């Protein structure tokens, strides 16, 4: 798909970060937009940045099936069709597995995984009406390799990757394609807004956020441009950032050792971050 001037694009999590950047990227290419977020103020701020683009905004809780089903019905009424569905909404969670409650896990999966399932289930009938359509699911490099402290987030992103790969083969030849996106560190507020396990160490949370902010060097705009190029090139897998390519190679070439190797690298970066924070305080 190379011409977006006749496309109707649905984007969840459009109130900030990659979702907002994607809205601006698609608007600049002439697409019509159906933008969803649970934060209506942030969503309207995104809408204000789109100039004269045709865009509708919708308050949606992607983790609630009824909310997404109603969203799909409203988009059908407002636009009549959908060309591209971007399942972008997501959240993060700090804490080791033994610190996390079942409620923590359920909260994250409800948004990160079930939000995608709901989007695909209720928008797929509209996508099937197009000669050419695409589902874009935003996973993570933690859907390629999962470090300690990310049992919930990594599990959700691996699940999303598996779902996307299976759905892609089910839909192959139907006119609906599926792309799974694996971004490395994107400079958004997902880490700063992350929920933390009640039992987790507050200082560890601060260090984790600081580490993320140090390694997250890719702008949302760069990520959005990469995703749109991937759609243009009909890519099944879209990697964002040099770190994503390195992690992908690590997981491919050293599947049994990759987790330990990545955890060791992260441990060194945490030590560097801790020393830098100490020096700043001093």
Phi and psi in degrees as a GROMACS rama.xvg file:
@    title "Ramachandran Plot"
@    xaxis  label "Phi"
@    yaxis  label "Psi"
@TYPE xy
-117.396  -23.6757  UNK-2
-105.97  114.329  UNK-3
-100.253  2.16561  UNK-4
-67.8584  -20.2946  UNK-5
-110.913  14.3742  UNK-6
-92.1926  145.799  UNK-7
-110.406  117.92  UNK-8
-114.036  126.91  UNK-9
-100.46  128.034  UNK-10
-130.281  122.72  UNK-11
-93.355  158.176  UNK-12
63.6306  36.6236  UNK-13
-84.8735  0.744422  UNK-14
-78.3769  -11.4565  UNK-15
-165.543  175.771  UNK-16
55.8578  -137.119  UNK-17
-61.7343  -38.3336  UNK-18
-59.9498  -46.2179  UNK-19
-64.2801  -43.5301  UNK-20
-63.4685  -37.6176  UNK-21
-65.1367  -40.5893  UNK-22
-58.8834  -43.5247  UNK-23
-68.8411  -39.4342  UNK-24
-64.1546  -47.3555  UNK-25
-68.4587  -37.9466  UNK-26
-61.2372  -40.2584  UNK-27
-65.36  -18.7398  UNK-28
-101.024  9.5518  UNK-29
89.0125  8.1746  UNK-30
-76.4526  156.039  UNK-31
-92.3624  146.84  UNK-32
-129.203  136.238  UNK-33
-115.513  108.412  UNK-34
-108.23  129.742  UNK-35
-123.675  144.773  UNK-36
-164.861  158.775  UNK-37
-84.4319  -17.1904  UNK-38
-98.3305  100.029  UNK-39
-68.4292  -34.5141  UNK-40
-64.1886  -45.0531  UNK-41
-64.714  -37.1045  UNK-42
-64.1243  -43.167  UNK-43
-68.3664  -30.0312  UNK-44
-65.5025  -42.0382  UNK-45
-58.768  -46.2462  UNK-46
-59.0545  -35.9499  UNK-47
-68.0325  -16.7491  UNK-48
-90.7524  -1.75133  UNK-49
-99.3005  4.95539  UNK-50
61.6497  -129.679  UNK-51
-91.7522  8.7296  UNK-52
-61.3785  143.255  UNK-53
-76.1053  114.581  UNK-54
-146.338  132.204  UNK-55
-107.423  145.666  UNK-56
-116.525  142.361  UNK-57
-142.096  127.285  UNK-58
-80.026  116.259  UNK-59
-137.284  134.688  UNK-60
-99.4345  101.389  UNK-61
-64.2949  -22.371  UNK-62
-76.5516  -7.54411  UNK-63
-107.118  116.722  UNK-64
-58.416  -42.2405  UNK-65
-63.3262  -37.401  UNK-66
-65.5961  -42.3896  UNK-67
-71.6953  -37.2493  UNK-68
-62.3844  -42.7788  UNK-69
-65.2063  -37.0901  UNK-70
-60.0012  -47.1524  UNK-71
-61.7143  -40.9569  UNK-72
-63.1927  -41.3266  UNK-73
-68.1604  -38.4655  UNK-74
-64.322  -40.2372  UNK-75
-59.8396  -42.8304  UNK-76
-65.4554  -41.4369  UNK-77
-81.1774  -34.5978  UNK-78
-118.21  -25.8176  UNK-79
83.6204  -13.4353  UNK-80
-164.221  165.847  UNK-81
-141.936  131.484  UNK-82
-101.133  -37.9418  UNK-83
-136.954  131.912  UNK-84
-113.901  120.594  UNK-85
-110.019  107.964  UNK-86
-88.1242  92.9171  UNK-87
-109.778  -25.4714  UNK-88
-56.6823  135.255  UNK-89
-165.675  161.642  UNK-90
-135.171  166.798  UNK-91
-124.901  162.895  UNK-92
-148.173  125.155  UNK-93
-92.6566  147.04  UNK-94
134.415  143.285  UNK-95
-72.8164  159.313  UNK-96
-54.0662  -44.0728  UNK-97
-69.9853  -15.9007  UNK-98
-88.1681  -21.2618  UNK-99
-82.1339  141.538  UNK-100
-88.4176  164.453  UNK-101
-62.1633  -34.6369  UNK-102
-63.4678  -36.921  UNK-103
-59.8263  -48.8179  UNK-104
-59.9111  -46.9702  UNK-105
-63.6686  -40.2115  UNK-106
-59.5253  -48.3993  UNK-107
-66.9801  -44.4735  UNK-108
-65.8293  -32.9224  UNK-109
-58.7304  -36.4748  UNK-110
-91.6369  -53.9771  UNK-111
-69.314  -37.2418  UNK-112
-104.345  -55.6484  UNK-113
-65.1797  -28.4675  UNK-114
-60.1981  -38.0516  UNK-115
-71.3687  -42.9629  UNK-116
-58.6997  -46.6857  UNK-117
-60.4907  -45.1538  UNK-118
-60.0729  -47.1328  UNK-119
-64.8932  -43.3255  UNK-120
-61.5745  -45.4988  UNK-121
-89.9407  -18.9495  UNK-122
-99.1547  -14.7417  UNK-123
-57.9906  -40.8822  UNK-124
-57.6354  -37.7138  UNK-125
-69.4561  -40.2924  UNK-126
-63.238  -36.7257  UNK-127
-64.981  -20.0096  UNK-128
-76.2007  -14.1533  UNK-129
-87.0569  149.987  UNK-130
-66.0567  -37.4545  UNK-131
-140.928  124.439  UNK-132
-144.7  165.447  UNK-133
-148.385  140.211  UNK-134
-103.266  130.963  UNK-135
-120.979  112.384  UNK-136
-105.883  124.508  UNK-137
-89.5427  105.254  UNK-138
-93.3436  -129.144  UNK-139
-171.027  165.095  UNK-140
-63.7309  -20.819  UNK-141
-79.2099  6.13156  UNK-142
-96.5307  -0.202416  UNK-143
-109.713  -34.2908  UNK-144
-153.01  137.67  UNK-145
-122.181  118.974  UNK-146
-86.4334  169.124  UNK-147
-61.899  148.256  UNK-148
87.5172  1.31213  UNK-149
-129.541  34.6443  UNK-150
-61.6014  -42.3463  UNK-151
-74.0931  -51.3598  UNK-152
-62.5986  -48.1785  UNK-153
-61.5634  -40.9623  UNK-154
-62.1466  -41.0684  UNK-155
-65.9923  -37.3394  UNK-156
-77.7283  -32.7507  UNK-157
-66.206  -42.0228  UNK-158
-61.1709  -40.6837  UNK-159
-64.7087  -39.7505  UNK-160
-63.1426  -46.72  UNK-161
-62.2611  -43.0993  UNK-162
-60.0304  -45.9584  UNK-163
-62.9293  -41.8913  UNK-164
-67.2845  -39.5445  UNK-165
-69.5375  -45.2565  UNK-166
-61.4419  -37.6789  UNK-167
-57.1776  -44.9924  UNK-168
-71.38  -34.2321  UNK-169
-63.3916  -34.6877  UNK-170
-94.7849  -5.55959  UNK-171
-57.7767  128.783  UNK-172
89.9969  -5.07944  UNK-173
-88.098  -15.4793  UNK-174
102.049  -14.9196  UNK-175
-105.19  120.081  UNK-176
-104.854  161.589  UNK-177
-129.115  125.46  UNK-178
-111.498  137.016  UNK-179
-112.86  126.33  UNK-180
-105.326  133.366  UNK-181
-123.581  87.9375  UNK-182
-79.4406  146.562  UNK-183
-84.8239  -148.646  UNK-184
-69.8076  109.528  UNK-185
-103.728  132.686  UNK-186
-78.5594  74.0267  UNK-187
-116.77  -179.128  UNK-188
-91.63  11.1751  UNK-189
-59.9777  -38.1477  UNK-190
-73.1039  -42.3287  UNK-191
-65.9842  -27.9548  UNK-192
-95.3424  4.18768  UNK-193
-64.8121  144.69  UNK-194
-79.5173  149.36  UNK-195
-120.157  143.851  UNK-196
-60.7263  142.39  UNK-197
-59.939  -31.6464  UNK-198
-91.0613  -0.899336  UNK-199
-76.5582  156.591  UNK-200
-73.9508  120.795  UNK-201
-57.4344  -39.6557  UNK-202
-65.8683  -37.2223  UNK-203
-63.6167  -36.4308  UNK-204
-63.513  -43.6606  UNK-205
-61.5933  -43.8465  UNK-206
-65.1889  -39.7067  UNK-207
-63.7072  -42.2389  UNK-208
-64.9575  -42.0484  UNK-209
-64.4472  -40.1973  UNK-210
-62.5021  -44.8107  UNK-211
-58.7657  -45.7096  UNK-212
-64.9461  -26.1538  UNK-213
-77.0012  -37.0716  UNK-214
-93.8055  -14.8645  UNK-215
-82.8524  89.0935  UNK-216
-106.108  -3.98351  UNK-217
-95.6291  129.708  UNK-218
-75.9059  152.326  UNK-219
-57.1273  -34.416  UNK-220
-64.7846  -41.0125  UNK-221
-65.6114  -40.6726  UNK-222
-62.1614  -44.5235  UNK-223
-62.145  -43.0883  UNK-224
-62.6392  -38.6984  UNK-225
-65.8522  -41.7264  UNK-226
-62.3474  -45.4048  UNK-227
-65.6031  -38.8786  UNK-228
-61.9355  -38.5374  UNK-229
-63.4619  -38.7449  UNK-230
-64.9486  -43.6773  UNK-231
-58.5126  -36.372  UNK-232
-92.1388  6.77594  UNK-233
56.9625  40.8861  UNK-234
-79.1808  136.096  UNK-235
-75.8083  -38.5823  UNK-236
-121.837  129.629  UNK-237
-119.487  113.457  UNK-238
-97.4743  138.609  UNK-239
-121.31  117.116  UNK-240
97.2274  149.377  UNK-241
-62.1842  -33.7175  UNK-242
-62.9051  -34.9425  UNK-243
-63.9319  -40.5197  UNK-244
-67.2855  -39.3542  UNK-245
-65.2488  -43.8207  UNK-246
-64.807  -39.5644  UNK-247
-61.365  -44.4544  UNK-248
-64.9943  -41.1965  UNK-249
-58.8259  -45.5369  UNK-250
-67.7533  -32.7758  UNK-251
-75.4119  -45.0524  UNK-252
-84.3804  -28.1755  UNK-253
-130.4  61.2656  UNK-254
-59.2135  -32.8716  UNK-255
-81.9213  -29.212  UNK-256
-103.602  -9.66535  UNK-257
-58.5509  -42.6707  UNK-258
-60.1976  -45.6577  UNK-259
-66.0164  -42.226  UNK-260
-62.2904  -43.0994  UNK-261
-69.2284  -39.1798  UNK-262
-63.3531  -38.9088  UNK-263
-63.9275  -41.8455  UNK-264
-63.2018  -43.2029  UNK-265
-63.2985  -39.1929  UNK-266
-60.025  -41.6195  UNK-267
-65.3503  -40.5049  UNK-268
-66.1121  -36.1203  UNK-269
-63.9528  -41.7688  UNK-270
-61.9025  -42.839  UNK-271
-62.2358  -42.3036  UNK-272
-64.6269  -42.0236  UNK-273
-62.7351  -42.0658  UNK-274
-66.5683  -40.4248  UNK-275
-64.318  -39.3068  UNK-276
-65.9202  -39.7609  UNK-277
-64.6463  -41.6442  UNK-278
-64.6539  -38.4229  UNK-279
-64.534  -38.8173  UNK-280
-68.3568  -35.4515  UNK-281
